[in-house]
Amino acid sequence: MSALEKALNHSKNVGIDECEIVVVKKKIITVRITDSQIVEIKQNFDENFGVRLIHKNKIVSIQTTDQQNIEKKIDNALQTSSKLKPRGFWGGLPYKLKPKQLEGVFDEKLEKISGVIVIDIAQNMINSANDNKITTITGSLNIVSEHYEIANSNGLNLKDKATYISGIINAESEYGITPVSGIGHASGRTLSNFSAEQIGEDAKIMSIKSINPQKIDSDKYSIIFEPYSMGELLAFVVASNFNFKTFVEKKSCFSNKFEEKIAVDKFNLIDDPHVAEGVGTKSFDDEGIETKKSNLIENGVFKNTFSNLFDSYKEGKQSTGNASRIDSLMGRSSEPIPVSTPHNLKVNPGDISQEEMIKNTKHGLLIGRLWYTYAVNPIKGDFSCTARSGIQIIKNGQIINSGKSVRIIHSLPALLKNISEIGNDQKNVIQWASLPSITPSIKVENITINSI
């Protein structure tokens, strides 16, 4: 008998009202790159279990790798429930679902990839970043194949298999007056759409273009955020404001702006769980609710939020299918209590190239990479971030030099209302332990920059 069957049968036998169990089996291949060479390749196989019990409206949870003693762990968890507060608003776990079949989420070549091919991919990332002006190359390659199963005492039983691949290269240069670096990144779900060479090339180009940076005067600028830096803003500044829990608790800077204009007409922000190659793409969420595409901002208007069962029930609403048990790398985990997140936070592309955006800029900066991005005052939407490399100074439609580090302290509401151009260079972006996004370059006016 499987751990899943054991948990459901035992919870029924001891009279527990509802039981939910998730089983996650993963193969994780990680290649670490240091000093311009592969220094480590490791492969892990994990099988983890997460159990959520709801009894008399009290919720307890278990996470374990010990399937042999899962019944005992359920008994121990049930004993602790007497000390918990009942959640009278709880409306029950979901019932049976027949999920859609999605394209571009599983690749047998990635699931069965050999160590030789993995090393070749990582070496191609290194080789394409090499240059006589590049001092050292660091980075990593991660390949994940995953089998996920969720079942509950209401008869729901769903299985999903997925693959993920993500690579990142940081190319550092000491060629000029001060050390600089550049980053290249790619992620997806299939091997055929993954370009190791492009990762290294992007890192090399950004690093070389950053050599001999000049000081940037504190002033207001037009900023072109490239996809990687825009993805950082989406993950660490934008996303939380559309979380239903944050919204109803009046902790979103848009809590009083529902169905109102919060961005320029041409800006559309979508949670798209069905897009091919999306790192967050899935047909059902981590509670077994069918996922649906949702327009969070439509033609500049705040239209929707995202939520899971618990947060929705608390307000007498229905889940939007956004329960997530996020893994620190990519894919799903066995966390017994899910949280609410968007699946793929996507900005619709425009019809202008980045080159044209630069030509249309009189006094601006092109920013390829951000660091230390966080909300300063979430309720007002104030945030801070630092650009340390990958900065290009734009004057009268031309890049005239690379720039030194600057700090941005700005407001999300102001940023969204000052978007002037949206590029056609849409790209998958995912930072470490963060939310996946799909975004083009975006140009924003009147951003105050502080020199460091």
N, C-alpha and C positions, 0 to 999 in steps of 0.2 A: 504494500500500500504506500502510495506517495505521501510526502509531507503535507501536500495540499489536502488530500483525502483524509488524512489523519486529523488535521486541524478542524476541518468542517464536521466530520463525524463526531469527534470528541466534544466539540462545542455544542452540538445538537444533543448529545447524550447527557451532558451535565446541565442542560436547560438554558444555555446562553441565548439571548434574544437574536442577536445577529453576529456573524463572524465573517471577516474578510481576510483573505490571505493572498499575498503576492510572492511569486518565486522568480528570482532573477539569476540566470546563468550567463556568465560572461567570460569571454576570452579577450584579454587585453595585451596587446603588443606595444611596448614602448621603446623607442630608440632615443638615446640622449647624445647630443652633439656638444662637444666642448673643445676649445683650442683647434677648431677647424677639422676635427675628426670625430668619428663615431667612437665613443668611449664605453657605451653600454647598450645592450639589447636584452630585454627581458620579456618573458611571457608569463602571464598569470591566468589561472582558471579559478573563477569564484562562483559559488552558489550560495545565495543568501535568501532568507525568508523574513517577511514582515507580516505580522498579524495584528488586526484591529478588531477588538471585541466591543460590542455595544450591548450592555445589559442594564435594564431599568433606566435607560437614557444616560448611563454613565459609560464613558469611553476610556478604555485602557488599550495599551499597545505593547507589542513584543517585537524585537528584531533579533535574529539568531542565525547561526550557521549549523546548529545542532538539530537536525531533523529527527534524530532518534528519540529525543526527549521533548518533542514539541507539545505533547499532551500535558506533561508535567508543568511546562512553562505556562501553558494556558491556565491550568489550575492555580498556579502562583499569582498570575496576573488577575484572575477573577477575585482572589482573596483581597487584593489591594483596592478593588473597586468600591468597597464599603466606605472608604475614606474620601471618595471623590464626590464632586458636586454633580447632580443630575443636569443633563442638558435637555430641558423640556421641549425645546424647539426642534430637536432632531427628527427628521422626517423619513429616515430609512435608507438603506443601501439600495443601489439600482438593481433592476431585474435583467433578464436576458436581452442580448443585443446581437444583431448580425452586422458586423462592421464592414465598411467599404474596403475594397482592395486598392491600395495605392501603388503608384509607380515610383521608381527611383528611391526606394527606402532600404532595399536589401540587395546585396551583391554576393553571389556565391564565391566569386573570385577573392573578395576580401575575407570572407569567412574561412576559406581554405588557403589563404596566402602562405607562401613558404618564407622561411627566414632569408633565403637568398634574394628573393624579390624585395623583401622589406629593406634589406641592406642596400640594394641597388637604388631604391627610391630615396632613401636618406642620403646616399652618396651623390645622387643627382642634385639634391637640394644644396649640398655643399659645393659641388663643382660649379653650378651655375652662379653661385655667390662669390666665387673666387675672382680676385683681381689684384694687380700689384699695389693698388691703393687700399685694399682691405687687409687689416691687420689680423683679425681673428673672427671666427664664425662660431656662433653657438645656436642651439635650438633643440627641437624635438620633433618626433613623428609618433603619432598615436593612432593605432588601428584597433577598433572595438567591434566584436561580433556578439550579439546579445539575443537571448531567448527569454521572453517575459511572459508570465502567465498570472492572471488574476482570477480568483473565484470567490464567491460569497454564498451565504446560506439562503439567498433568494433565488438560487439557480443560475446565476451569472457565471460563465466560464469562458474566458477569452485568452487567446494566445497570439503572440506577435514575435516575429524575428526581425532583427534590424542589424545593419552594419553602419559604421562611421569611420571616417578617416580625417585626420587633421594634422597639418604640419606648420611649423613656424621656424623662421630663420632670423637671427639678429646678426647683422654684419657690422662690425666695429672697425673704425679707421682712426689711426693716429697720424695720418699723412699730413695734416695741416697744423694750424696753430693750437688747436684744442681737439681732444677726442670727440668723435661723433659716431652715430650709429644709424642703421636703417633696418626696417622690419619688412618681412615678407610673410604672407600667411594665406592658407587656403584650407577649406573644409568642405566636406560633402558626405555622400552616402555610397558612392560607387567609385571604383578604381578608374574606369575609363574617362571620367570627367575631372580627375584630379591631376594637376600639373605640378610635379616636383620642380621642374626647371623654372617655372614662372615664380615660384616662391623665392628661390635664390636670386633670380634676376631682379625681382622687386626690392629685395633687401639691399642688394648691391647698388642699384640705382639710387635709392633713397639715401644710402650712406655716402656715396660719392658726391651726390648733389648737396649734401650737408656740410662738406668740407669748407673750412675757413669761414664760419658764420660771422655775421656782423651783429652788433647790438641793435635791438629793435626798440625804438622809442615808445614810451608809454603814450597811448593815444587810442582813438577809436578807428577800427579797421573793418573792411569787408573781409570776412573769413570764409574760405572754401575748405570745408571739412571733407577730407577724402573718406572713402567707405570705412576704413579701419578705425579712424577717429570718430566718425559719426556713429558707428556701431557701439563704441564705448559710451557715448552720450545716451543712446537708446537704452542700453542695458542698465546703466547706473544712475541715470537722471530721469529719463522719460517713463520707463515701464511702470514703476511703482504708482504713478499717478492715475493709472487706469485699473488698478487692483480694486475690486469691488469693496473689500474690507477697508482699505485706505480711504476710498471715496466716501463711504457711509460714516466713517469715523471723523470726517472733516479734516483728514490729514493730507489730502491731495490738494495741490494748488489749483485744481479745477473742480473741487467739490461743489462749488456754487455756480458752475458754468455748464451744466449738462444741457445739451441741445442748443448751446450757444457757440458763437464763433470764437475759436481759440487759436486759429492759425490762418495762414493765407489760403486763398481759394484752391490753389493747385497742390496743396499738401494733403496727402492721404496716408494714414497710418493704419495698417491692417495686421491682425493676428491671423496668419494663414497656416493652418496645420496640415494642409494637403499639397503644398508645393513640392515638386520633385527636387531632390538633393538637399532639402532643408534639414538642418541638424535636429530641429524640433518637430519634424513632420511625423504624424501618427494618426491613425483612423479612430482610435478611442483614447480617452485620457486615462490617467493612472488610478481612476476609480471605476472605470468601465462605462463612462458616459461617451456617447458619440461626439467627436470633435466637429466643429463648424467654423468656417471662415467668418471673421467678424471685423467690421469696419469700426475701429476705435475713433479715428478722426476721418470724416468724410467731407471732402471739399472744404476743409478748414473747420468743420463743425464737430464738436464732441458728441459722439453717437453711442458708444458702448463701453462697458467695463468687462472684466473677466473674473471668474470666481470658481470655487470648488463647492462640494456639497455642504460642508459645515458652515462656511461663511454665508452661503446663500440661504440655507434653512434658518439661520439666526435672524435674518431679516424677512422671512416669509417668502423667499424667492426660490427659483430653480437654478441649478448649476448651469454654467455656460460650457461645461466640458473642459475646464482648464486646471484640473487637479494634476499636480506634478510631484513625482518623487525623484528629484533631480540628483543625478550622479555628479561627482566633483569633476569628472572628465567629460564624458559625453554619454547620452542615453539615460536609461531609467535606473533607479536604485530600489532597494527593498525597504526604504524608510516607511514605517507603518502608518505614519500620519502625513498625508500629502499637504502641500501648500498650493496657493494659486499663482500661476505664472502664465504669460503668453507662450505659445509654442514656437512660432517664428514671427518676430516683430519685423514687419516688412514695410518699407517706404516705396511707393510706386515710383518708377523712374520717370524722368522728364525726357525731353528730346534734344538736349544740348550736351555737347561734349565738354570734358574738363578743359580742353584747350580753348574752346570758345568762352567758357566761364572766366578763364584767366584774361583773355583779350578784352572782356567787358569790365574788368576791374581796374580802377584807377589807383586806389590806395588800399592795399590788402595783403593778406597772408594766405598761403596754402599750407594747411596743417595735415600731416599724414599720420600722426601718432599722438595720443594723449596718455598722461599718467595721473595717478592720484585723483581720479574723478569721483566726486561724492557730493551729496546734497548738504548744503550749509544750513538752509532753513527750508525743509521740505514743504511746509504749509504755504510758504510764499513762492516756492519754486526756485529759490536761490541755490546756485551750485558753484563749485570751484573745480578747476582742473589745471594741469600743467602740461605745456608742450615743451619737450626737452630736445627733440631731434625731429628730422623730417619737416622742417619749417622753411618755406620759401617766401621771400619778400617780393611782392608784386607792385609795380609802379607803372601807371599808364599802359596797362595791358601786357606788360612783359615781366618775366621773372628776372630780377636784377641781382639777387644774391640769396644765399642761405641765411637763416636767422638763428640767433642764440635763444636760449630758453626764455619763455614768457609764462605768465600766469593769467588765467581767465577766471574772473568772478562775475557771473552773469545770472540772468533770470530766465527760466524756461518759458514762461509766458511771453516775455519780450523776444526770445529767440524764435519761437514759432511764428510770431507776427511779423518778423523781419526777414523771413526767408525770401530771397529774391530770385534764385535759380536752383533747379533740381536737375542733376546730371543724368546721363543715359548709361552710366557705368556701374549698374547694380551688381552687388557682390555679396556672397555669404561671409558673415563675420561672426566669430565667437572668441571672446577673451577667456582666459583661464577661469574655470568655475563660475561661468557667467551665462547669461541668456543668449541664445542664438538670434541673430538678426540678419536681414537681407536689405541692403541699402545702397543707394548710389552716393556720389559726392553731392553735398548740399552747400549752397552759398548763403551766408547770413550777413546782414548789414548791421552797422553801428554796434560792434562789440568792443568793449574797452579792454585793452591789453596792458598788462603791467610788466615791465622789464624785471628780470631777476638778476 
